[in-house]
Amino acid sequence: MKGYSQRRSFWALIGALLLVVASTALFVYRYLDDKAHYEKWKDYDECGI
């Protein structure tokens, strides 16, 4: 029974780490995507179009 509990907590820890890594990657991707979008359209915003 002790081995089962350790395996279960190991997989729970791995799942939590994967969730943290995936959410961090999503935030970084969104930040870079928004930055690229802003850079692309900033000249048009300045001229009033």
C-alpha positions in Angstrom: 0.0 0.0 0.0 2.9 2.4 0.7 4.3 1.9 -2.9 0.9 2.7 -4.4 0.7 6.0 -2.4 4.2 7.0 -3.5 3.4 6.3 -7.1 0.2 8.2 -6.9 1.8 11.3 -5.3 4.6 11.1 -7.9 2.2 11.2 -10.8 0.2 14.0 -9.1 3.5 16.0 -8.8 4.4 15.4 -12.4 0.9 16.5 -13.5 1.2 19.7 -11.5 4.6 20.5 -12.9 3.3 19.9 -16.4 0.4 22.2 -15.8 2.8 25.0 -14.5 5.1 24.6 -17.5 2.2 24.6 -20.0 0.6 27.7 -18.5 3.9 29.5 -18.4 4.6 28.7 -22.0 1.1 29.9 -22.9 1.7 33.3 -21.1 5.1 33.7 -22.9 3.5 32.8 -26.3 0.7 35.3 -25.7 3.1 38.1 -24.7 5.3 37.6 -27.7 2.3 37.4 -30.0 0.8 40.6 -28.7 4.1 42.3 -28.9 4.5 41.3 -32.5 1.0 42.4 -33.3 1.6 45.8 -31.7 4.9 46.3 -33.6 3.2 45.4 -36.9 0.4 47.9 -36.5 2.1 50.8 -34.6 2.9 52.7 -37.8 -0.8 52.6 -38.8 -1.9 53.8 -35.4 0.4 56.8 -35.6 -1.0 58.0 -39.0 -4.6 57.8 -37.9 -5.8 54.9 -40.1 
